[in-house]
Amino acid sequence: FLYLYFFSIPLFEDTDAPWHLAIGALILDLGKIPATDSWTYTAGGHPWYIISWLYDLIAELVNRAAGLKGLYIFMVAGFAGVAALLAYELLQYKNIGSNAIILALLLAGSCLIGFTEVRPHLVGYLCISGFHIILHKSREREGFQQFLPLPLIMVLWVNTHGSIMVGL
């Protein structure tokens, strides 16, 4: 968390960040997901498919509750969670030393620094990590019960980020 917190890019260096927050604010103000585009002058009134609507709503709720600094901490904590899931998985292997795990986490953290913006791909990374853990553990157990969380993860994923194709 501290590594990502101090070395991540500024919150609004990515131009999509304000757009995601504006979509979340629009959903909160309307009380529903808009069905038509009211922002684009060339597509006004046409059907509008907001793939990341749930993420945009959550980001705006965090912004309203904790401000932009709180939103930044929320995003960094989410990516630190992805790194924690990686560490958890690596610790399951008895033949991997702690130095190798630390090196893997530093490399993963360095790769994640460029993605700590207010963008919904965070949810994609968390879902990919969840899928990996469930599928990896399925090698050790029998029965279909272990796969029950997968459809729930897919429902979350399909409403937050377009990387759902990775899950399929």
QUIMONOR-V796302 format. One record per pair of residues at least 24 apart in sequence whose C-alpha atoms are under 10 Angstrom apart, sorted by the first residue. I is the first residue (numbers start at 1). GAP is how many residues later the second one is. Records with the same first field share a line. If there is no record, write none. Layout:
I = GAP + GAP
This chain:
1 = 72 + 75 + 76 + 77 + 78 + 79 + 80 + 82 + 83 + 108
2 = 74 + 75 + 78
3 = 73 + 77 + 103 + 106 + 107 + 110
4 = 69 + 71 + 72 + 73 + 75 + 76 + 102 + 105 + 106 + 108 + 109 + 110 + 112
5 = 67 + 68 + 70 + 71 + 72 + 74 + 75 + 108 + 111
6 = 70 + 107
7 = 102 + 103 + 106 + 107 + 109
8 = 64 + 68 + 101 + 102 + 104 + 105 + 106 + 107 + 108 + 109
9 = 104 + 105 + 106 + 107 + 108
10 = 62 + 104 + 106 + 107
11 = 57 + 58 + 60 + 61 + 62 + 64 + 105 + 106 + 107
12 = 56 + 60 + 105 + 106
13 = 104 + 105
14 = 100 + 101 + 102 + 103 + 104 + 105
15 = 102 + 103 + 104
16 = 101 + 102 + 103
17 = 39 + 42 + 100 + 101 + 102 + 103
18 = 42 + 100 + 101
19 = 37 + 99 + 100
20 = 32 + 33 + 35 + 36 + 37 + 38 + 39 + 40 + 98 + 99 + 100
21 = 34 + 35 + 36 + 37 + 38 + 39 + 40 + 41 + 42 + 43 + 97 + 98
22 = 34 + 35 + 37 + 38
23 = 27 + 29 + 30 + 31 + 32 + 33 + 34 + 36 + 37
24 = 28 + 29 + 30 + 31 + 32 + 33 + 34 + 35 + 36 + 37 + 39
25 = 31 + 32 + 33 + 34 + 35 + 36 + 38 + 39
26 = 30 + 31 + 34
27 = 26 + 27 + 29 + 30 + 33
28 = 28 + 29 + 32 + 33
33 = 24
50 = 109 + 110 + 111 + 112
51 = 69 + 106 + 107 + 108 + 109 + 110 + 111
52 = 67 + 68 + 69 + 71 + 105 + 106 + 107 + 108 + 109 + 110
53 = 67 + 105 + 106 + 107 + 108
54 = 66 + 102 + 103 + 104 + 105 + 106 + 107
55 = 63 + 64 + 65 + 66 + 67 + 68 + 101 + 102 + 104 + 105 + 106
56 = 62 + 63 + 64 + 103 + 104 + 105
57 = 103
58 = 102
59 = 59 + 60 + 61
71 = 46 + 47
72 = 44 + 45 + 46
73 = 43
74 = 42 + 44
75 = 40 + 41 + 42 + 43 + 44 + 45 + 47
76 = 36 + 37 + 39 + 40 + 41 + 42 + 46
77 = 39
78 = 38 + 44 + 45 + 47 + 48
79 = 29 + 30 + 33 + 34 + 36 + 37 + 43 + 44 + 46 + 47
80 = 25 + 28 + 29 + 32 + 36
81 = 41 + 44 + 45 + 48
82 = 26 + 27 + 30 + 40 + 41 + 43 + 44 + 45 + 46 + 47 + 48
83 = 24 + 25 + 26 + 29 + 42 + 43 + 46
84 = 45
85 = 41 + 44 + 45 + 47 + 48
86 = 43 + 46 + 47
88 = 45
89 = 40 + 43 + 44 + 47 + 48
92 = 45
119 = 41 + 42
120 = 37 + 40 + 41 + 42 + 43
121 = 36 + 39 + 40 + 41 + 42
122 = 38 + 39
123 = 30 + 33 + 34 + 36 + 37 + 38 + 40
124 = 29 + 32 + 33 + 34 + 36 + 37 + 38 + 39 + 40 + 42 + 43
125 = 32 + 36 + 38
126 = 27 + 31
127 = 26 + 27 + 29 + 30 + 36 + 37 + 39 + 40
128 = 25 + 29 + 35 + 36 + 38 + 39
131 = 36
132 = 35
